[in-house]
Amino acid sequence: MPTVAIIGAGPLGRWLAMSAARAGYSVLLEDVMPASLHHAQEALRAILGPEALPNLRFVSTIEDAVRDADLAIDCVPDELESKLEILWLLDRMAPPRTVLATPTIRLSIADLANCTYRPDKCIAIAAEASSLTAGAAAEILLRTTSRTTPGTIALVDDFCRKLGFNPAFAPDPAEQLTPGP
């Protein structure tokens, strides 16, 4: 089973980490703020019981989170500067095989992917955080670029299905725009 790095231990990051671990993934949850990571650890232990999940680990650096990751998902605010910064860090710290997924409804994955050395391994989860945590059988839209590889699509499709989503894929609308005369 692939290893998943979740960057950001807020409500969305906690939910994704818990759901992925329950689905059998090896999960590393990271947050730059030690207090946020501690709160996430306490909250997940309260939900999961004293045993917690053996395949869920809490780490304090992005480097530790992505070192062996097959899939890295950032849970930072949906703002251009935040997304560019986290994707830049993930791109440089993760192994070349790692797929980068970013939840965004406002930003173009094509534009974000072009700021990495792996535009073929970038994908957008086009959903609000509240709809992601809605639960099983919910449809989820995943945005791709013209360079997204079939392997990237297959990995993210499998991940979403194991979390109970019904993924649909669509091209990034920014790539569909053509300049006028």
OpenMM code with the backbone's topology and positions (N, CA, C; nanometers):
from openmm import Vec3, app, unit

residues = "MET PRO THR VAL ALA ILE ILE GLY ALA GLY PRO LEU GLY ARG TRP LEU ALA MET SER ALA ALA ARG ALA GLY TYR SER VAL LEU LEU GLU ASP VAL MET PRO ALA SER LEU HIS HIS ALA GLN GLU ALA LEU ARG ALA ILE LEU GLY PRO GLU ALA LEU PRO ASN LEU ARG PHE VAL SER THR ILE GLU ASP ALA VAL ARG ASP ALA ASP LEU ALA ILE ASP CYS VAL PRO ASP GLU LEU GLU SER LYS LEU GLU ILE LEU TRP LEU LEU ASP ARG MET ALA PRO PRO ARG THR VAL LEU ALA THR PRO THR ILE ARG LEU SER ILE ALA ASP LEU ALA ASN CYS THR TYR ARG PRO ASP LYS CYS ILE ALA ILE ALA ALA GLU ALA SER SER LEU THR ALA GLY ALA ALA ALA GLU ILE LEU LEU ARG THR THR SER ARG THR THR PRO GLY THR ILE ALA LEU VAL ASP ASP PHE CYS ARG LYS LEU GLY PHE ASN PRO ALA PHE ALA PRO ASP PRO ALA GLU GLN LEU THR PRO GLY PRO".split()
positions = [
    Vec3(0.0851, -0.1175, 0.0000),
    Vec3(0.0000, 0.0000, 0.0000),
    Vec3(0.0900, 0.1242, 0.0000),
    Vec3(0.0573, 0.2246, -0.0786),
    Vec3(0.1398, 0.3459, -0.0856),
    Vec3(0.1460, 0.4218, 0.0476),
    Vec3(0.2493, 0.5032, 0.0589),
    Vec3(0.2663, 0.5913, 0.1743),
    Vec3(0.2139, 0.7297, 0.1373),
    Vec3(0.1364, 0.7884, 0.2293),
    Vec3(0.0744, 0.9188, 0.2056),
    Vec3(0.1244, 1.0182, 0.3096),
    Vec3(0.1689, 1.1334, 0.2619),
    Vec3(0.2074, 1.2438, 0.3502),
    Vec3(0.0964, 1.3477, 0.3451),
    Vec3(0.0483, 1.3865, 0.4618),
    Vec3(-0.0527, 1.4915, 0.4724),
    Vec3(0.0167, 1.6101, 0.5381),
    Vec3(0.0177, 1.7225, 0.4687),
    Vec3(0.0865, 1.8414, 0.5176),
    Vec3(-0.0187, 1.9405, 0.5666),
    Vec3(-0.0221, 1.9587, 0.6972),
    Vec3(-0.1196, 2.0467, 0.7608),
    Vec3(-0.2135, 1.9642, 0.8469),
    Vec3(-0.2135, 1.9905, 0.9767),
    Vec3(-0.2895, 1.9086, 1.0716),
    Vec3(-0.4167, 1.9776, 1.1208),
    Vec3(-0.4715, 2.0648, 1.0381),
    Vec3(-0.6000, 2.1256, 1.0711),
    Vec3(-0.7116, 2.0240, 1.0500),
    Vec3(-0.8367, 2.0684, 1.0523),
    Vec3(-0.9489, 1.9738, 1.0378),
    Vec3(-0.9414, 1.8861, 0.9127),
    Vec3(-0.9103, 1.9437, 0.7978),
    Vec3(-0.9016, 1.8643, 0.6754),
    Vec3(-0.7854, 1.7654, 0.6826),
    Vec3(-0.6698, 1.8115, 0.7259),
    Vec3(-0.5536, 1.7231, 0.7369),
    Vec3(-0.5783, 1.6077, 0.8331),
    Vec3(-0.6396, 1.6372, 0.9464),
    Vec3(-0.6716, 1.5313, 1.0440),
    Vec3(-0.7674, 1.4302, 0.9837),
    Vec3(-0.8703, 1.4797, 0.9156),
    Vec3(-0.9692, 1.3890, 0.8575),
    Vec3(-0.9048, 1.3016, 0.7495),
    Vec3(-0.8258, 1.3633, 0.6621),
    Vec3(-0.7592, 1.2854, 0.5570),
    Vec3(-0.6639, 1.1821, 0.6163),
    Vec3(-0.5878, 1.2221, 0.7183),
    Vec3(-0.4931, 1.1287, 0.7812),
    Vec3(-0.5674, 1.0113, 0.8431),
    Vec3(-0.6736, 1.0396, 0.9162),
    Vec3(-0.7512, 0.9332, 0.9797),
    Vec3(-0.8136, 0.8410, 0.8754),
    Vec3(-0.8733, 0.8992, 0.7725),
    Vec3(-0.9405, 0.8196, 0.6691),
    Vec3(-0.8415, 0.7348, 0.5906),
    Vec3(-0.7272, 0.7927, 0.5566),
    Vec3(-0.6259, 0.7177, 0.4819),
    Vec3(-0.5687, 0.6045, 0.5674),
    Vec3(-0.5434, 0.6317, 0.6940),
    Vec3(-0.4911, 0.5263, 0.7829),
    Vec3(-0.5936, 0.4143, 0.7989),
    Vec3(-0.7200, 0.4499, 0.8143),
    Vec3(-0.8250, 0.3478, 0.8241),
    Vec3(-0.8351, 0.2654, 0.6961),
    Vec3(-0.8027, 0.3273, 0.5827),
    Vec3(-0.8071, 0.2569, 0.4539),
    Vec3(-0.6843, 0.1687, 0.4326),
    Vec3(-0.5893, 0.1731, 0.5261),
    Vec3(-0.4728, 0.0859, 0.5183),
    Vec3(-0.3454, 0.1517, 0.4717),
    Vec3(-0.3510, 0.2806, 0.4397),
    Vec3(-0.2304, 0.3508, 0.3966),
    Vec3(-0.1381, 0.3765, 0.5155),
    Vec3(-0.0096, 0.3822, 0.4877),
    Vec3(0.0872, 0.4310, 0.5850),
    Vec3(0.0835, 0.5826, 0.5724),
    Vec3(0.0533, 0.6531, 0.6825),
    Vec3(0.0279, 0.7967, 0.6771),
    Vec3(0.1221, 0.8710, 0.7701),
    Vec3(0.1759, 0.9806, 0.7188),
    Vec3(0.2559, 1.0718, 0.8004),
    Vec3(0.1857, 1.2069, 0.7988),
    Vec3(0.1465, 1.2554, 0.9153),
    Vec3(0.0789, 1.3843, 0.9285),
    Vec3(0.1790, 1.4848, 0.9822),
    Vec3(0.1947, 1.5973, 0.9113),
    Vec3(0.2923, 1.6999, 0.9472),
    Vec3(0.2224, 1.8335, 0.9624),
    Vec3(0.2742, 1.9134, 1.0540),
    Vec3(0.2313, 2.0523, 1.0647),
    Vec3(0.3494, 2.1340, 1.1133),
    Vec3(0.3642, 2.2541, 1.0599),
    Vec3(0.4747, 2.3407, 1.0963),
    Vec3(0.4597, 2.3930, 1.2389),
    Vec3(0.3378, 2.3957, 1.2889),
    Vec3(0.3106, 2.4442, 1.4239),
    Vec3(0.3036, 2.3256, 1.5203),
    Vec3(0.3962, 2.3154, 1.6144),
    Vec3(0.3940, 2.2035, 1.7088),
    Vec3(0.2610, 2.1912, 1.7833),
    Vec3(0.1991, 2.3030, 1.8189),
    Vec3(0.0714, 2.2978, 1.8908),
    Vec3(-0.0376, 2.2355, 1.8040),
    Vec3(-0.0401, 2.2681, 1.6753),
    Vec3(-0.1401, 2.2101, 1.5839),
    Vec3(-0.1207, 2.0596, 1.5710),
    Vec3(0.0033, 2.0178, 1.5618),
    Vec3(0.0318, 1.8749, 1.5507),
    Vec3(-0.0081, 1.8028, 1.6794),
    Vec3(0.0194, 1.8647, 1.7928),
    Vec3(-0.0189, 1.8062, 1.9212),
    Vec3(-0.1714, 1.7962, 1.9332),
    Vec3(-0.2426, 1.9016, 1.8928),
    Vec3(-0.3895, 1.8985, 1.8980),
    Vec3(-0.4452, 1.7903, 1.8058),
    Vec3(-0.3842, 1.7752, 1.6895),
    Vec3(-0.4283, 1.6711, 1.5958),
    Vec3(-0.4065, 1.5331, 1.6569),
    Vec3(-0.2920, 1.5139, 1.7199),
    Vec3(-0.2617, 1.3851, 1.7824),
    Vec3(-0.3621, 1.3546, 1.8932),
    Vec3(-0.3930, 1.4534, 1.9756),
    Vec3(-0.4905, 1.4356, 2.0844),
    Vec3(-0.6299, 1.4064, 2.0276),
    Vec3(-0.6706, 1.4818, 1.9256),
    Vec3(-0.8035, 1.4636, 1.8668),
    Vec3(-0.8177, 1.3262, 1.8031),
    Vec3(-0.7163, 1.2829, 1.7304),
    Vec3(-0.7244, 1.1523, 1.6651),
    Vec3(-0.7190, 1.0383, 1.7663),
    Vec3(-0.6432, 1.0550, 1.8719),
    Vec3(-0.6421, 0.9518, 1.9765),
    Vec3(-0.7776, 0.9446, 2.0461),
    Vec3(-0.8435, 1.0596, 2.0647),
    Vec3(-0.9765, 1.0607, 2.1268),
    Vec3(-1.0776, 0.9887, 2.0378),
    Vec3(-1.0655, 1.0071, 1.9076),
    Vec3(-1.1579, 0.9432, 1.8131),
    Vec3(-1.1259, 0.7946, 1.7984),
    Vec3(-0.9980, 0.7633, 1.7868),
    Vec3(-0.9554, 0.6273, 1.7553),
    Vec3(-0.9302, 0.5401, 1.8774),
    Vec3(-0.9291, 0.5992, 1.9944),
    Vec3(-0.9030, 0.5220, 2.1159),
    Vec3(-0.7559, 0.5229, 2.1503),
    Vec3(-0.7224, 0.4633, 2.2643),
    Vec3(-0.5835, 0.4681, 2.3123),
    Vec3(-0.4839, 0.3960, 2.2218),
    Vec3(-0.5303, 0.3008, 2.1454),
    Vec3(-0.4392, 0.2273, 2.0566),
    Vec3(-0.4007, 0.3082, 1.9341),
    Vec3(-0.4879, 0.4015, 1.8939),
    Vec3(-0.4708, 0.4785, 1.7712),
    Vec3(-0.4451, 0.3826, 1.6541),
    Vec3(-0.4056, 0.4350, 1.5461),
    Vec3(-0.3771, 0.3502, 1.4306),
    Vec3(-0.2270, 0.3320, 1.4177),
    Vec3(-0.1809, 0.2086, 1.4066),
    Vec3(-0.0361, 0.1860, 1.3995),
    Vec3(0.0275, 0.2427, 1.2723),
    Vec3(-0.0523, 0.2641, 1.1692),
    Vec3(0.0056, 0.3142, 1.0446),
    Vec3(-0.0107, 0.4658, 1.0287),
    Vec3(-0.0369, 0.5371, 1.1393),
    Vec3(-0.0465, 0.6828, 1.1389),
    Vec3(0.0620, 0.7382, 1.2306),
    Vec3(0.1529, 0.8174, 1.1703),
    Vec3(0.2609, 0.8782, 1.2479),
    Vec3(0.2526, 1.0292, 1.2366),
    Vec3(0.2978, 1.0968, 1.3398),
    Vec3(0.2998, 1.2420, 1.3451),
    Vec3(0.4445, 1.2867, 1.3349),
    Vec3(0.4738, 1.3762, 1.2404),
    Vec3(0.6101, 1.4228, 1.2192),
    Vec3(0.6128, 1.5752, 1.2183),
    Vec3(0.7279, 1.6313, 1.2521),
    Vec3(0.7360, 1.7758, 1.2682),
    Vec3(0.8024, 1.8491, 1.1525),
    Vec3(0.8471, 1.7761, 1.0500),
    Vec3(0.9066, 1.8444, 0.9344),
    Vec3(0.8499, 1.7883, 0.8046),
    Vec3(0.8442, 1.8734, 0.7057),
    Vec3(0.7986, 1.8306, 0.5731),
    Vec3(0.8922, 1.7238, 0.5184),
    Vec3(1.0207, 1.7424, 0.5402),
    Vec3(1.1188, 1.6455, 0.4915),
    Vec3(1.0911, 1.5058, 0.5461),
    Vec3(1.0616, 1.4958, 0.6767),
    Vec3(1.0295, 1.3658, 0.7360),
    Vec3(0.8997, 1.3092, 0.6792),
    Vec3(0.8050, 1.3967, 0.6510),
    Vec3(0.6755, 1.3515, 0.6003),
    Vec3(0.6859, 1.2933, 0.4597),
    Vec3(0.7634, 1.3559, 0.3739),
    Vec3(0.7632, 1.3166, 0.2328),
    Vec3(0.8776, 1.2248, 0.1920),
    Vec3(0.9677, 1.1969, 0.2832),
    Vec3(1.0877, 1.1181, 0.2493),
    Vec3(1.0546, 0.9894, 0.1732),
    Vec3(0.9508, 0.9176, 0.2146),
    Vec3(0.9133, 0.7913, 0.1503),
    Vec3(0.7740, 0.7964, 0.0879),
    Vec3(0.7217, 0.9167, 0.0688),
    Vec3(0.5828, 0.9314, 0.0235),
    Vec3(0.5659, 0.8996, -0.1251),
    Vec3(0.4569, 0.8306, -0.1519),
    Vec3(0.4136, 0.8090, -0.2907),
    Vec3(0.3155, 0.9188, -0.3317),
    Vec3(0.2428, 0.9700, -0.2317),
    Vec3(0.1434, 1.0751, -0.2529),
    Vec3(0.1580, 1.1761, -0.1403),
    Vec3(0.1673, 1.3046, -0.1750),
    Vec3(0.1723, 1.4120, -0.0755),
    Vec3(0.0538, 1.5048, -0.1018),
    Vec3(-0.0232, 1.5293, 0.0030),
    Vec3(-0.1403, 1.6164, -0.0078),
    Vec3(-0.1206, 1.7322, 0.0879),
    Vec3(-0.1267, 1.8541, 0.0338),
    Vec3(-0.1139, 1.9694, 0.1223),
    Vec3(-0.2528, 2.0131, 0.1676),
    Vec3(-0.2598, 2.0608, 0.2895),
    Vec3(-0.3853, 2.1115, 0.3458),
    Vec3(-0.3620, 2.2536, 0.3961),
    Vec3(-0.2959, 2.3336, 0.3137),
    Vec3(-0.2718, 2.4737, 0.3472),
    Vec3(-0.3841, 2.5574, 0.2868),
    Vec3(-0.3982, 2.6839, 0.3317),
    Vec3(-0.5059, 2.7683, 0.2775),
    Vec3(-0.5013, 2.7771, 0.1252),
    Vec3(-0.6182, 2.7924, 0.0654),
    Vec3(-0.6325, 2.7998, -0.0802),
    Vec3(-0.6017, 2.9413, -0.1290),
    Vec3(-0.4762, 2.9791, -0.1088),
    Vec3(-0.4263, 3.1103, -0.1501),
    Vec3(-0.3006, 3.0882, -0.2329),
    Vec3(-0.2818, 3.1706, -0.3334),
    Vec3(-0.1711, 3.1512, -0.4267),
    Vec3(-0.0353, 3.1416, -0.3566),
    Vec3(-0.0039, 3.2343, -0.2685),
    Vec3(0.1275, 3.2326, -0.2037),
    Vec3(0.1475, 3.1063, -0.1206),
    Vec3(0.0434, 3.0659, -0.0467),
    Vec3(0.0541, 2.9447, 0.0361),
    Vec3(0.0754, 2.8218, -0.0500),
    Vec3(-0.0022, 2.8098, -0.1580),
    Vec3(0.0099, 2.6932, -0.2456),
    Vec3(0.1451, 2.6892, -0.3158),
    Vec3(0.1905, 2.8036, -0.3651),
    Vec3(0.3206, 2.8063, -0.4318),
    Vec3(0.4322, 2.7670, -0.3362),
    Vec3(0.4272, 2.8194, -0.2142),
    Vec3(0.5316, 2.7880, -0.1174),
    Vec3(0.5332, 2.6397, -0.0816),
    Vec3(0.4171, 2.5832, -0.0540),
    Vec3(0.4142, 2.4417, -0.0127),
    Vec3(0.4504, 2.3506, -0.1295),
    Vec3(0.4022, 2.3797, -0.2490),
    Vec3(0.4381, 2.2959, -0.3635),
    Vec3(0.5871, 2.3056, -0.3942),
    Vec3(0.6447, 2.4234, -0.3767),
    Vec3(0.7884, 2.4400, -0.3966),
    Vec3(0.8644, 2.3513, -0.2990),
    Vec3(0.8239, 2.3543, -0.1713),
    Vec3(0.8903, 2.2707, -0.0703),
    Vec3(0.8725, 2.1215, -0.0991),
    Vec3(0.7503, 2.0819, -0.1281),
    Vec3(0.7229, 1.9401, -0.1552),
    Vec3(0.8008, 1.8925, -0.2771),
    Vec3(0.8031, 1.9743, -0.3803),
    Vec3(0.8723, 1.9383, -0.5040),
    Vec3(1.0211, 1.9135, -0.4798),
    Vec3(1.0805, 1.9912, -0.3933),
    Vec3(1.2236, 1.9786, -0.3684),
    Vec3(1.2587, 1.8715, -0.2667),
    Vec3(1.1671, 1.8409, -0.1766),
    Vec3(1.1980, 1.7459, -0.0690),
    Vec3(1.1510, 1.6039, -0.0950),
    Vec3(1.0485, 1.5875, -0.1756),
    Vec3(0.9922, 1.4548, -0.2004),
    Vec3(1.0711, 1.3831, -0.3102),
    Vec3(1.0712, 1.2500, -0.3042),
    Vec3(1.1352, 1.1744, -0.4124),
    Vec3(1.0675, 1.2042, -0.5469),
    Vec3(1.1376, 1.1864, -0.6568),
    Vec3(1.0808, 1.2164, -0.7882),
    Vec3(0.9506, 1.1421, -0.8195),
    Vec3(0.9286, 1.0257, -0.7597),
    Vec3(0.8081, 0.9469, -0.7875),
    Vec3(0.6821, 1.0035, -0.7202),
    Vec3(0.7013, 1.0910, -0.6205),
    Vec3(0.5895, 1.1379, -0.5393),
    Vec3(0.4925, 1.2248, -0.6188),
    Vec3(0.3647, 1.1910, -0.6086),
    Vec3(0.2567, 1.2692, -0.6697),
    Vec3(0.2172, 1.3781, -0.5708),
    Vec3(0.1971, 1.4991, -0.6229),
    Vec3(0.1569, 1.6125, -0.5404),
    Vec3(0.0108, 1.6452, -0.5680),
    Vec3(-0.0718, 1.6373, -0.4649),
    Vec3(-0.2140, 1.6702, -0.4778),
    Vec3(-0.2435, 1.7906, -0.3900),
    Vec3(-0.3203, 1.8829, -0.4436),
    Vec3(-0.3518, 2.0036, -0.3682),
    Vec3(-0.5001, 2.0353, -0.3776),
    Vec3(-0.5678, 2.0469, -0.2636),
    Vec3(-0.7074, 2.0893, -0.2658),
    Vec3(-0.7150, 2.2372, -0.3028),
    Vec3(-0.7840, 2.2694, -0.4104),
    Vec3(-0.8035, 2.4082, -0.4513),
    Vec3(-0.9269, 2.4186, -0.5403),
    Vec3(-1.0040, 2.5215, -0.5159),
    Vec3(-1.1167, 2.5482, -0.6056),
    Vec3(-1.0942, 2.6780, -0.6822),
    Vec3(-0.9979, 2.7580, -0.6375),
    Vec3(-0.9751, 2.8889, -0.6986),
    Vec3(-0.8566, 2.8939, -0.7934),
    Vec3(-0.7591, 2.8076, -0.7725),
    Vec3(-0.6330, 2.8190, -0.8448),
    Vec3(-0.6216, 2.7142, -0.9546),
    Vec3(-0.5474, 2.7483, -1.0560),
    Vec3(-0.5244, 2.6587, -1.1692),
    Vec3(-0.4149, 2.5587, -1.1359),
    Vec3(-0.4464, 2.4307, -1.1484),
    Vec3(-0.3432, 2.3290, -1.1254),
    Vec3(-0.2379, 2.3350, -1.2359),
    Vec3(-0.2756, 2.3752, -1.3544),
    Vec3(-0.1772, 2.3882, -1.4621),
    Vec3(-0.0736, 2.4948, -1.4262),
    Vec3(-0.1189, 2.6078, -1.3744),
    Vec3(-0.0265, 2.7136, -1.3349),
    Vec3(0.0605, 2.6696, -1.2173),
    Vec3(-0.0008, 2.6073, -1.1172),
    Vec3(0.0752, 2.5598, -1.0013),
    Vec3(0.1758, 2.4523, -1.0421),
    Vec3(0.1321, 2.3586, -1.1253),
    Vec3(0.2198, 2.2489, -1.1686),
    Vec3(0.3393, 2.3001, -1.2476),
    Vec3(0.3195, 2.4058, -1.3230),
    Vec3(0.4295, 2.4626, -1.4017),
    Vec3(0.5388, 2.5245, -1.3153),
    Vec3(0.5108, 2.5430, -1.1879),
    Vec3(0.6105, 2.5968, -1.0943),
    Vec3(0.6886, 2.4853, -1.0258),
    Vec3(0.6692, 2.3602, -1.0705),
    Vec3(0.7396, 2.2470, -1.0122),
    Vec3(0.8257, 2.1806, -1.1190),
    Vec3(0.9100, 2.0890, -1.0734),
    Vec3(0.9894, 2.0075, -1.1658),
    Vec3(0.9144, 1.8811, -1.2060),
    Vec3(0.7930, 1.8653, -1.1555),
    Vec3(0.7138, 1.7456, -1.1850),
    Vec3(0.5699, 1.7816, -1.2227),
    Vec3(0.5497, 1.8624, -1.3261),
    Vec3(0.4134, 1.9005, -1.3626),
    Vec3(0.3263, 1.7807, -1.4018),
    Vec3(0.3901, 1.6720, -1.4410),
    Vec3(0.3171, 1.5512, -1.4785),
    Vec3(0.2641, 1.4748, -1.3571),
    Vec3(0.3100, 1.5122, -1.2376),
    Vec3(0.2703, 1.4428, -1.1152),
    Vec3(0.1924, 1.5353, -1.0221),
    Vec3(0.1279, 1.6364, -1.0769),
    Vec3(0.0480, 1.7299, -0.9973),
    Vec3(-0.0990, 1.7176, -1.0351),
    Vec3(-0.1837, 1.7250, -0.9325),
    Vec3(-0.3273, 1.7108, -0.9542),
    Vec3(-0.3999, 1.7963, -0.8501),
    Vec3(-0.5123, 1.8511, -0.8880),
    Vec3(-0.5913, 1.9334, -0.7964),
    Vec3(-0.7152, 1.8576, -0.7513),
    Vec3(-0.7443, 1.8713, -0.6240),
    Vec3(-0.8694, 1.8207, -0.5684),
    Vec3(-0.9610, 1.9424, -0.5621),
    Vec3(-1.0533, 1.9511, -0.6564),
    Vec3(-1.1378, 2.0700, -0.6707),
    Vec3(-1.2610, 2.0579, -0.5822),
    Vec3(-1.2388, 2.0777, -0.4521),
    Vec3(-1.3488, 2.0653, -0.3569),
    Vec3(-1.3208, 2.1495, -0.2348),
    Vec3(-1.4260, 2.1986, -0.1736),
    Vec3(-1.4143, 2.2677, -0.0456),
    Vec3(-1.3796, 2.1654, 0.0614),
    Vec3(-1.3104, 2.2074, 0.1645),
    Vec3(-1.2741, 2.1173, 0.2739),
    Vec3(-1.3980, 2.0523, 0.3351),
    Vec3(-1.5056, 2.1275, 0.3482),
    Vec3(-1.6272, 2.0732, 0.4092),
    Vec3(-1.6872, 1.9607, 0.3256),
    Vec3(-1.6776, 1.9697, 0.1944),
    Vec3(-1.7319, 1.8622, 0.1109),
    Vec3(-1.6402, 1.7401, 0.1110),
    Vec3(-1.5091, 1.7624, 0.1323),
    Vec3(-1.4170, 1.6490, 0.1403),
    Vec3(-1.4433, 1.5643, 0.2641),
    Vec3(-1.4812, 1.6286, 0.3717),
    Vec3(-1.5045, 1.5559, 0.4963),
    Vec3(-1.6484, 1.5063, 0.5077),
    Vec3(-1.7273, 1.5248, 0.4009),
    Vec3(-1.8681, 1.4837, 0.4031),
    Vec3(-1.8851, 1.3332, 0.4134),
    Vec3(-1.7915, 1.2590, 0.3574),
    Vec3(-1.7979, 1.1151, 0.3757),
    Vec3(-1.8155, 1.0350, 0.2490),
    Vec3(-1.8526, 0.9108, 0.2724),
    Vec3(-1.8555, 0.8084, 0.1684),
    Vec3(-1.9528, 0.8412, 0.0562),
    Vec3(-1.9196, 0.7906, -0.0591),
    Vec3(-1.9996, 0.7956, -0.1809),
    Vec3(-2.0164, 0.9362, -0.2368),
    Vec3(-1.9492, 1.0346, -0.1798),
    Vec3(-1.9562, 1.1697, -0.2340),
    Vec3(-1.8727, 1.1760, -0.3616),
    Vec3(-1.9219, 1.2505, -0.4585),
    Vec3(-1.8425, 1.2699, -0.5796),
    Vec3(-1.7365, 1.3744, -0.5510),
    Vec3(-1.6206, 1.3538, -0.6078),
    Vec3(-1.5101, 1.4476, -0.5899),
    Vec3(-1.4491, 1.4741, -0.7269),
    Vec3(-1.4272, 1.6019, -0.7566),
    Vec3(-1.3715, 1.6408, -0.8851),
    Vec3(-1.2209, 1.6582, -0.8723),
    Vec3(-1.1493, 1.5944, -0.9603),
    Vec3(-1.0040, 1.6041, -0.9650),
    Vec3(-0.9653, 1.6687, -1.0974),
    Vec3(-0.8884, 1.7746, -1.0888),
    Vec3(-0.8469, 1.8479, -1.2089),
    Vec3(-0.7063, 1.8067, -1.2490),
    Vec3(-0.6890, 1.7832, -1.3769),
    Vec3(-0.5613, 1.7403, -1.4323),
    Vec3(-0.5118, 1.8438, -1.5326),
    Vec3(-0.3877, 1.8253, -1.5770),
    Vec3(-0.3326, 1.9092, -1.6827),
    Vec3(-0.3097, 1.8216, -1.8052),
    Vec3(-0.2687, 1.8826, -1.9115),
    Vec3(-0.2398, 1.8052, -2.0326),
    Vec3(-0.1187, 1.7149, -2.0132),
    Vec3(-0.0397, 1.7424, -1.9089),
    Vec3(0.0801, 1.6621, -1.8833),
    Vec3(0.0623, 1.5590, -1.7727),
    Vec3(-0.0525, 1.5567, -1.7065),
    Vec3(-0.0734, 1.4608, -1.5975),
    Vec3(-0.0642, 1.3191, -1.6530),
    Vec3(0.0185, 1.2372, -1.5922),
    Vec3(0.0403, 1.1011, -1.6422),
    Vec3(-0.0720, 1.0065, -1.6004),
    Vec3(-0.0920, 0.9000, -1.6764),
    Vec3(-0.1889, 0.7980, -1.6360),
    Vec3(-0.1580, 0.7386, -1.4983),
    Vec3(-0.0299, 0.7244, -1.4642),
    Vec3(0.0074, 0.6717, -1.3333),
    Vec3(-0.0358, 0.7640, -1.2197),
    Vec3(-0.0233, 0.8936, -1.2418),
    Vec3(-0.0681, 0.9918, -1.1424),
    Vec3(-0.2183, 0.9808, -1.1234),
    Vec3(-0.2900, 0.9757, -1.2334),
    Vec3(-0.4365, 0.9651, -1.2279),
    Vec3(-0.4774, 0.8368, -1.1573),
    Vec3(-0.4121, 0.7262, -1.1897),
    Vec3(-0.4474, 0.5973, -1.1289),
    Vec3(-0.4222, 0.5982, -0.9780),
    Vec3(-0.3097, 0.6540, -0.9340),
    Vec3(-0.2782, 0.6588, -0.7911),
    Vec3(-0.3821, 0.7406, -0.7143),
    Vec3(-0.4161, 0.8578, -0.7653),
    Vec3(-0.5111, 0.9447, -0.6964),
    Vec3(-0.6524, 0.8878, -0.7056),
    Vec3(-0.6876, 0.8282, -0.8174),
    Vec3(-0.8187, 0.7636, -0.8316),
    Vec3(-0.8337, 0.6520, -0.7277),
    Vec3(-0.7322, 0.5674, -0.7153),
    Vec3(-0.7360, 0.4584, -0.6185),
    Vec3(-0.7446, 0.5119, -0.4757),
    Vec3(-0.6669, 0.6141, -0.4449),
    Vec3(-0.6694, 0.6747, -0.3116),
    Vec3(-0.8099, 0.7264, -0.2792),
    Vec3(-0.8679, 0.8008, -0.3719),
    Vec3(-1.0023, 0.8572, -0.3488),
    Vec3(-1.1075, 0.7478, -0.3310),
    Vec3(-1.1006, 0.6457, -0.4128),
    Vec3(-1.1966, 0.5357, -0.4013),
    Vec3(-1.1825, 0.4619, -0.2679),
    Vec3(-1.0599, 0.4423, -0.2229),
    Vec3(-1.0395, 0.3747, -0.0937),
    Vec3(-1.0886, 0.4592, 0.0234),
    Vec3(-1.0982, 0.5903, 0.0030),
    Vec3(-1.1536, 0.6776, 0.1063),
    Vec3(-1.3050, 0.6903, 0.0938),
    Vec3(-1.3632, 0.6240, -0.0061),
    Vec3(-1.5078, 0.6227, -0.0211),
    Vec3(-1.5640, 0.7256, -0.1167),
    Vec3(-1.4783, 0.7933, -0.1910),
    Vec3(-1.5251, 0.8930, -0.2870),
    Vec3(-1.5484, 0.8304, -0.4233),
    Vec3(-1.6260, 0.8981, -0.5037),
    Vec3(-1.6476, 0.8626, -0.6429),
    Vec3(-1.5779, 0.9713, -0.7254),
    Vec3(-1.4522, 0.9495, -0.7646),
    Vec3(-1.3777, 1.0556, -0.8332),
    Vec3(-1.4197, 1.0734, -0.9788),
    Vec3(-1.4215, 1.1994, -1.0183),
    Vec3(-1.4424, 1.2363, -1.1580),
    Vec3(-1.3238, 1.3243, -1.1970),
    Vec3(-1.2742, 1.3064, -1.3165),
    Vec3(-1.1578, 1.3811, -1.3622),
    Vec3(-1.1989, 1.4783, -1.4713),
    Vec3(-1.1391, 1.5972, -1.4671),
    Vec3(-1.1652, 1.6991, -1.5684),
    Vec3(-1.0373, 1.7779, -1.5919),
    Vec3(-1.0202, 1.8287, -1.7133),
    Vec3(-0.9008, 1.9098, -1.7395),
    Vec3(-0.9126, 2.0453, -1.6701),
    Vec3(-0.7987, 2.1028, -1.6395),
    Vec3(-0.7951, 2.2355, -1.5783),
    Vec3(-0.8534, 2.3361, -1.6774),
    Vec3(-0.9529, 2.4155, -1.6361),
    Vec3(-1.0125, 2.5123, -1.7278),
    Vec3(-0.9122, 2.6147, -1.7809),
    Vec3(-0.8073, 2.6458, -1.7054),
    Vec3(-0.7087, 2.7433, -1.7503),
    Vec3(-0.6372, 2.6964, -1.8767),
    Vec3(-0.6232, 2.5653, -1.8931),
    Vec3(-0.5590, 2.5132, -2.0145),
    Vec3(-0.6511, 2.5206, -2.1354),
    Vec3(-0.7801, 2.5325, -2.1100),
    Vec3(-0.8775, 2.5359, -2.2189),
    Vec3(-0.8893, 2.6753, -2.2808),
    Vec3(-0.8397, 2.7753, -2.2098),
    Vec3(-0.8493, 2.9130, -2.2591),
    Vec3(-0.7519, 2.9337, -2.3721),
    Vec3(-0.7980, 2.9953, -2.4763),
    Vec3(-0.7083, 3.0285, -2.5879),
    Vec3(-0.7096, 3.1787, -2.6064),
    Vec3(-0.5948, 3.2371, -2.6347),
    Vec3(-0.5903, 3.3822, -2.6504),
    Vec3(-0.6689, 3.4255, -2.7733),
    Vec3(-0.7284, 3.5402, -2.7611),
    Vec3(-0.8074, 3.5971, -2.8717),
    Vec3(-0.7185, 3.6591, -2.9765),
    Vec3(-0.7788, 3.7050, -3.0882),
    Vec3(-0.6989, 3.7639, -3.1972),
    Vec3(-0.6347, 3.8959, -3.1600),
] * unit.nanometer
topology = app.Topology()
chain = topology.addChain("A")
for resn in residues:
    res = topology.addResidue(resn, chain)
    for name in ("N", "CA", "C"):
        topology.addAtom(name, app.Element.getBySymbol(name[0]), res)
